[in-house]
Amino acid sequence: MSNTDPAFSIGDLLRPFGLSAREEGIFPYSGALPAEGPKISSFSPVDGNLMIEISVPGIAPYDLLVNRSREAFDIWKMVPAPRRGAIVRQIGESLRALKTDLGKLVSYEMGKSLQEGLGEVQEMIDICDFAVGLSRQLHGLSMHSERPGHRMYEQWHPLGPVGIISAFNFPVAVWSWNAMLALVCGDTVIWKPSEKTPVCGLACTRIVSRVLADNGMPENICAMVAGGRETGNWLASDPRIPLVSATGSVRMGKAVGASVGQRLGRALLELGGNNAIIITENANLELALTACLFGAIGTAGQRCTTTRRLIIQDKVYETFRDQLVRAYRKLRIGNPLDPANHMGPLIDREAVSLYLQAISQVKKEGGHFALEGGKLEGPGFESGCYVQPSIAEVAHDLPMVRQETFAPLLYLIHYDQLEEAIRYQNEVPQGLSSSIMTTRLMDSERFLSAGGSDCGIANVNMGTSGAEIGGAFGGEKETGGGRESGSDAWKNYMRRQTSTINFTTDLPLAQGIQFDL
């Protein structure tokens, strides 16, 4: 399927969301942006065709949007949380109705397989369901006061407008993790989607705006502003936005964290990953092969949870390497909207260039390729964004191994003792996801202990990617330390208040202090 197929057209992709070939990059906004201003052109990596041209707003429209978001917050925060949850439930129902349409849009604009695009929309639906239940459970604690006749408790209040900066690799799901929780918590949302996937951002914002309108709510409860680094800087440095949640590279996260911290705001950071699977000598190798294959080539290696390192026990190293190479040779690469293909393109030609540079650097550092990939050319690959994945055999301490290459470049590292494997697993600066493949209970428990994996996510007998929304998602070290989605991640989007009530006519002081006139 491609743009040359009469059954496919970009117009058909855009129509369910009320989008056209030219859009304003700020929504909702009542003014008109200057026609001669800067623009973002969204080209699909699938076939290289132009999807939309978007006008990028300047500081004045942005400033107006934030003020309107603050005005909407004053209304939204007073809506009872269960009522807010009911509106989020309707958003989930709209996403269910548009799952196929939005999944195709995600696949076409970003390049991930249609199955992954549909799965990403399902994540949005799931987080809506989670948020609906949460809307009746935003509870605090009650505590015993040392003073007689006093009651002490804590409660949680909405925080304010929440800024969300998302990455291209999950153009809709990660936004929803933040947005749906923020909405049930009583916050408003201002979203800057990746400049590489702005169409998905416009589509989602339009979906939510319809639901808000149907419920008589201000449209600025959920807003979007398109742009690049400058727009992200506006959000990060804006004192009117108490929380900025940013997903992307470590470099970007450090800049956002510094800007937000300088004004004493809150930053929720989800940054790079350099994830490993340890394969023990007693692992189920068939299970391990499936986990490693999807983990390494899913989304063409452009997930923050992509499997980038396999740390394999010496006794099974050669056997597993050979099985992996054979499996890689069977991969079908091509148009991600074709369900027969396993892997689609990288996001753009710059990503391809960086991938090729990484392959060259691994060679310079002494790595050996069990399977060397490269750029794919010819019929079906005209966009210039398709690549063949690579498998490199390397030493654990190679400089390139410590870096995150956002492409399907997989490193194989051998080990002898489990302690050695865990040390290799932990020695990189990133700390997002990790896994061990073993049938031995002592190995898995050692891996999950305080002296085991130092990552925010640690799995047993499964891959590094594919997190469910019920658990808090995030990592340590250069991954940023943030937690999104499930568990008690909702607390990021609220402010805690401790309250003490005196129901007597006396005024005893804490710590036994006496103050008599």
C-alpha positions in Angstrom: 0.0 0.0 0.0 1.4 3.4 -0.9 0.3 6.8 -2.2 0.3 5.4 -5.7 -2.4 2.9 -4.6 -5.8 4.2 -5.6 -7.2 2.8 -2.4 -5.0 5.1 -0.3 -4.9 8.8 0.0 -3.6 11.3 2.5 -7.0 13.1 2.4 -8.7 9.9 3.6 -6.2 9.7 6.5 -6.9 13.3 7.6 -10.7 13.5 7.0 -11.8 11.7 10.2 -10.1 14.3 12.3 -11.3 17.4 10.4 -7.8 18.1 9.1 -6.8 19.6 5.7 -3.5 20.0 3.9 -2.9 23.3 5.6 -3.4 23.9 9.3 -2.6 26.4 12.1 -0.1 25.0 14.5 -2.0 26.2 17.6 -5.3 24.9 18.8 -7.6 26.2 20.0 -6.9 29.7 18.8 -9.3 32.3 17.5 -6.8 34.5 15.6 -5.2 34.0 12.2 -1.5 33.3 12.0 0.5 35.4 9.4 0.7 33.5 6.1 4.4 34.4 5.7 5.4 33.0 9.1 7.5 29.9 9.7 6.0 26.5 8.8 6.4 22.8 9.6 6.1 20.4 6.8 5.2 16.8 7.8 6.6 14.3 5.3 5.8 10.6 5.8 8.9 8.4 6.0 6.8 5.6 4.4 6.9 7.2 0.9 8.3 10.7 1.4 5.0 12.4 0.5 3.9 15.7 2.1 1.0 15.2 4.6 0.4 18.7 6.0 1.9 22.1 6.1 1.5 23.7 9.5 1.9 27.4 10.5 4.1 27.8 13.5 2.8 30.4 16.1 5.0 33.1 17.5 5.2 34.2 21.1 2.1 36.4 21.1 -0.4 33.6 20.1 1.4 31.2 22.5 1.1 33.8 25.3 -2.6 34.1 24.6 -3.0 30.3 24.6 -1.4 29.9 28.0 -3.6 32.7 29.5 -6.7 31.0 28.2 -5.5 27.7 29.6 -5.2 29.3 33.0 -8.7 30.7 32.7 -10.0 27.3 31.7 -8.1 25.8 34.7 -10.1 28.0 37.1 -13.3 26.4 35.8 -12.0 22.8 35.3 -10.5 22.5 38.8 -13.9 23.1 40.3 -15.6 20.3 38.4 -15.9 17.2 40.7 -13.2 14.7 39.9 -15.8 11.9 39.1 -17.4 14.2 36.5 -13.9 14.9 35.0 -13.5 11.2 34.9 -16.8 10.8 33.0 -15.5 13.2 30.4 -12.3 11.3 30.1 -14.4 8.1 29.6 -16.0 9.8 26.6 -12.6 10.6 25.2 -11.8 6.9 25.5 -15.0 6.0 23.7 -14.1 8.4 20.9 -10.7 6.8 20.6 -12.3 3.4 20.4 -14.5 4.6 17.5 -11.4 6.1 15.7 -8.9 3.4 16.6 -8.3 2.2 13.1 -8.2 5.7 11.6 -5.8 7.0 14.2 -3.7 3.8 14.1 -3.2 4.3 10.4 -2.3 7.9 10.9 0.3 7.1 13.5 1.8 4.4 11.3 1.9 6.6 8.2 3.3 9.7 9.9 5.8 8.0 12.2 6.6 4.8 10.2 5.9 2.1 12.8 4.0 -1.0 11.8 0.3 -0.8 11.6 0.1 -3.3 14.4 2.2 -1.0 16.6 0.2 2.0 15.5 -3.1 0.3 16.6 -1.4 -0.8 19.8 -0.4 2.7 20.5 -4.0 3.9 20.2 -5.0 1.0 22.5 -2.6 2.3 25.1 -4.5 5.6 24.9 -7.8 3.8 25.4 -6.3 1.9 28.3 -5.0 5.0 30.1 -8.5 6.6 29.7 -10.0 3.6 31.4 -7.3 3.8 34.2 -7.9 7.5 34.6 -11.7 7.0 34.9 -11.3 4.7 37.9 -8.6 7.0 39.3 -11.0 9.9 39.3 -12.8 8.4 42.4 -9.5 7.6 44.1 -7.5 10.8 44.4 -7.2 10.2 48.1 -4.8 11.4 50.8 -4.1 10.0 54.3 -5.4 10.7 57.7 -2.8 11.0 60.6 -3.0 11.1 64.3 -2.2 14.4 65.9 -0.2 14.7 69.1 -2.5 17.5 70.2 -5.8 16.5 71.9 -8.9 17.5 70.0 -7.1 17.8 66.7 -7.5 16.0 63.4 -4.7 15.9 60.8 -5.0 14.8 57.2 -3.6 15.4 53.8 -5.4 16.1 50.5 -4.5 16.6 46.9 -5.5 19.6 44.7 -5.1 20.3 41.0 -1.8 21.9 40.1 -2.5 24.1 37.1 -1.7 24.1 33.4 0.6 21.1 32.6 3.0 21.4 29.7 3.7 18.2 27.7 6.6 17.9 25.3 6.5 14.5 23.5 8.8 12.6 21.1 8.1 11.3 17.6 8.5 7.6 18.4 5.2 7.5 20.4 3.4 10.4 18.9 0.1 9.9 20.8 0.4 7.4 23.6 2.9 9.2 25.8 0.9 12.4 25.5 -2.2 10.5 26.7 -0.3 9.0 29.7 0.2 12.6 30.9 -2.9 14.3 29.6 -5.6 11.8 30.8 -4.1 11.7 34.3 -3.7 15.5 34.3 -7.3 16.0 33.2 -8.9 13.8 35.9 -6.6 15.5 38.4 -8.2 18.8 37.4 -5.3 20.3 35.4 -5.5 21.8 32.0 -3.0 20.6 29.3 -0.8 22.4 26.7 0.9 20.0 24.4 3.9 20.5 22.1 4.1 17.3 20.0 7.3 16.5 18.1 7.9 18.6 15.1 8.4 15.3 13.2 4.8 14.1 14.0 2.6 17.2 14.3 -0.4 15.7 12.4 -1.0 13.1 15.1 -1.0 16.0 17.7 -3.6 17.9 15.8 -5.7 14.8 15.3 -5.7 14.0 19.1 -6.4 17.5 20.1 -9.4 17.7 17.8 -10.8 14.5 19.2 -10.6 15.8 22.8 -12.0 19.2 21.8 -15.1 17.6 20.4 -15.8 15.8 23.7 -15.2 19.0 25.7 -17.6 20.9 23.5 -20.3 18.2 23.8 -20.0 18.6 27.6 -20.1 22.4 27.6 -16.5 22.7 28.8 -13.9 25.4 27.7 -12.0 24.2 24.7 -8.7 25.5 26.2 -8.8 22.7 28.8 -6.8 20.7 26.2 -4.6 22.7 23.9 -1.8 22.1 21.4 1.0 24.3 20.1 3.3 23.2 17.2 6.9 24.1 16.9 10.5 23.1 17.5 13.1 23.8 20.2 12.1 27.5 20.7 8.5 26.5 21.5 9.7 23.9 23.9 11.9 26.6 25.6 8.8 28.8 26.0 7.0 26.0 27.9 10.1 25.1 30.0 10.7 28.7 31.1 7.1 29.8 31.6 6.3 30.4 35.3 2.6 30.1 34.5 3.1 26.3 33.8 3.9 24.6 37.2 4.7 21.2 35.6 6.5 20.3 32.4 6.6 16.7 31.3 9.2 16.1 28.6 10.0 12.9 26.7 13.0 12.8 24.4 16.8 12.7 24.4 19.0 13.2 27.4 20.4 16.4 25.8 16.8 17.8 25.5 15.9 16.7 29.0 18.9 18.3 30.6 17.9 21.6 28.9 14.3 21.4 30.0 15.2 20.3 33.5 17.6 23.3 33.9 15.0 25.8 32.6 12.2 24.4 34.8 14.4 24.2 37.8 15.7 27.7 37.4 12.1 29.0 38.1 11.5 26.3 40.8 8.9 24.5 38.7 8.4 20.8 38.4 9.9 18.7 35.6 8.9 15.1 34.8 11.6 13.7 32.5 11.5 10.5 30.4 14.7 10.4 28.5 17.1 7.9 26.9 17.3 4.1 27.3 20.1 1.6 26.6 18.3 -1.5 27.5 19.8 -5.0 28.0 18.5 -8.5 28.2 20.6 -11.0 30.1 20.3 -14.5 28.6 21.4 -17.2 31.1 22.6 -20.7 30.2 19.3 -22.1 31.5 17.1 -19.7 29.5 14.3 -20.9 27.3 16.1 -19.9 24.1 12.9 -20.0 21.9 11.2 -17.6 24.2 14.3 -15.4 24.4 14.6 -15.3 20.6 11.0 -13.9 20.3 11.6 -11.4 23.1 14.9 -10.1 21.7 13.6 -9.9 18.1 10.6 -7.7 18.8 12.6 -5.7 21.4 15.4 -4.9 18.9 13.5 -4.2 15.7 10.1 -3.1 16.9 9.5 0.6 15.8 12.7 0.1 13.8 14.7 0.3 17.0 13.2 3.8 17.8 11.7 3.0 21.2 13.1 4.3 24.4 12.7 0.7 25.6 14.3 -0.9 22.5 16.6 -3.8 23.3 20.1 -2.5 22.5 22.3 -5.0 24.3 22.1 -8.8 24.7 24.4 -10.0 27.4 24.7 -13.8 26.7 26.2 -16.5 28.8 29.3 -18.1 27.2 27.8 -21.6 27.0 24.8 -20.5 24.8 26.4 -17.5 23.1 27.2 -19.0 19.7 24.0 -21.0 19.5 21.8 -18.0 20.3 23.8 -15.7 18.1 23.3 -18.0 15.1 19.6 -18.4 15.8 19.3 -14.6 16.0 21.1 -14.0 12.7 18.9 -16.6 10.9 15.8 -14.9 12.3 17.0 -11.4 11.2 17.5 -12.7 7.7 13.8 -13.6 7.6 12.6 -10.1 8.5 10.3 -8.4 6.0 11.0 -4.7 5.8 8.8 -2.3 3.9 5.6 -0.1 4.0 4.4 -0.4 7.6 0.7 -0.2 6.5 1.2 -3.6 4.9 0.6 -6.2 7.6 3.0 -8.6 6.0 6.0 -6.5 6.9 7.7 -6.7 10.3 9.6 -3.3 10.2 9.0 0.0 8.6 11.3 3.0 8.0 13.3 5.2 10.4 11.6 8.6 11.0 13.7 10.6 8.5 16.9 10.6 6.4 18.8 12.2 9.2 18.1 9.2 11.4 19.4 7.0 8.6 22.6 9.0 8.4 23.1 8.7 12.2 22.6 5.0 11.9 25.2 4.6 9.2 27.6 6.7 11.2 27.1 4.5 14.3 27.9 1.3 12.2 31.1 2.9 11.0 32.1 4.0 14.5 31.5 0.5 15.9 33.9 -0.9 13.3 36.5 1.8 14.3 36.2 0.7 17.9 36.9 -2.9 17.1 33.4 -4.3 16.9 32.6 -7.3 14.6 29.3 -7.5 12.7 27.5 -10.8 12.7 25.0 -9.1 10.4 25.8 -5.7 9.0 22.9 -3.6 7.9 22.7 -0.4 5.9 20.4 1.8 3.9 17.9 0.0 1.7 17.3 1.3 -1.9 15.2 0.4 -4.8 11.4 -0.1 -5.4 9.4 0.5 -2.2 12.3 2.3 -0.5 12.1 5.6 -2.4 11.7 7.8 0.7 15.3 7.0 1.7 14.3 6.1 5.3 14.5 2.3 5.2 17.4 0.4 6.6 18.5 -3.2 7.2 19.1 -3.9 11.0 22.5 -4.8 12.3 23.9 -7.2 14.9 27.4 -6.4 16.3 29.6 -8.5 18.5 31.4 -6.1 20.9 33.2 -5.8 24.2 31.0 -4.6 27.0 33.1 -1.4 27.5 33.1 -0.1 23.9 32.4 3.6 24.0 29.6 3.2 21.4 27.9 0.6 23.7 27.4 3.3 26.3 25.5 5.5 23.8 21.9 5.2 22.7 21.7 4.8 18.9 18.0 5.4 18.0 18.0 2.7 15.2 18.0 -1.1 14.9 21.6 -1.6 16.0 21.9 -4.6 18.5 25.0 -5.4 20.5 26.0 -8.9 21.6 28.2 -9.2 24.7 29.2 -12.5 26.3 29.7 -13.2 30.0 30.6 -16.0 32.4 29.1 -15.4 35.8 25.8 -13.7 36.5 27.4 -11.1 38.7 29.5 -10.1 35.7 26.3 -9.8 33.5 24.5 -7.6 36.0 27.6 -5.4 36.2 27.6 -5.0 32.5 23.9 -4.3 32.5 24.3 -1.5 35.0 27.5 0.2 33.7 25.8 2.4 31.1 24.6 5.9 32.1 21.0 5.2 31.1 18.6 3.2 33.4 15.2 2.6 31.8 14.4 -1.0 31.1 16.1 -4.4 31.6 15.3 -8.1 31.5 16.7 -11.5 32.3 15.8 -14.8 30.6 16.1 -17.6 33.0 14.3 -20.7 34.3 16.3 -20.6 37.6 14.5 -18.8 40.5 17.7 -17.8 42.2 18.9 -15.9 39.0 15.6 -14.0 38.7 15.5 -13.0 42.4 19.2 -11.9 42.2 18.3 -9.8 39.2 15.4 -8.2 40.9 17.1 -7.6 44.3 18.6 -4.3 45.5 22.0 -5.4 44.1 20.5 -6.4 40.7 19.2 -4.3 37.9 19.4 -0.5 38.5 16.7 0.3 36.0 13.2 1.6 36.6 11.8 -1.4 34.8 13.1 -5.0 35.4 11.5 -7.9 33.7 11.9 -11.7 33.9 11.3 -13.9 30.9 10.1 -11.2 28.6 11.6 -8.3 26.6 12.5 -4.8 27.6 9.6 -3.1 25.7 5.8 -3.4 25.9 5.1 -1.8 29.3 1.5 -1.9 30.5 -0.2 1.3 31.7 -1.0 -0.2 35.2 2.6 0.2 36.3 4.5 3.4 36.7 6.8 3.9 33.7 10.2 5.5 33.9 13.8 5.0 34.7 16.9 6.1 36.7 20.2 7.9 36.0 20.2 9.7 32.7 16.7 8.4 31.9 15.6 11.2 34.1 13.9 9.6 37.1 10.3 10.5 36.1 7.3 8.2 36.4 4.3 8.3 34.2 1.1 6.2 33.6 0.1 3.8 36.3 0.5 3.2 40.0 0.7 6.5 41.9 2.1 8.6 39.0 -1.0 10.8 39.3 0.6 12.5 42.2 3.0 14.3 39.8 0.0 16.3 38.5 -1.3 17.5 41.9 -0.2 19.5 44.9 -0.2 18.0 48.4 -1.8 19.9 51.2 -1.5 18.9 54.9 -4.4 20.2 57.0 -5.0 20.2 60.8 -8.3 20.9 62.4 -8.8 22.0 66.0 -12.3 21.1 67.2 -11.7 22.3 70.8 -11.7 25.7 72.6 -8.1 25.2 73.6 -4.9 25.9 71.6 -2.2 23.4 72.5 1.0 23.7 70.6 3.0 20.9 69.0 6.2 19.7 70.6 4.9 20.7 74.0 5.7 24.3 73.6 4.1 26.7 76.1 3.2 30.2 75.2 1.2 32.0 77.9 0.5 35.7 78.2 
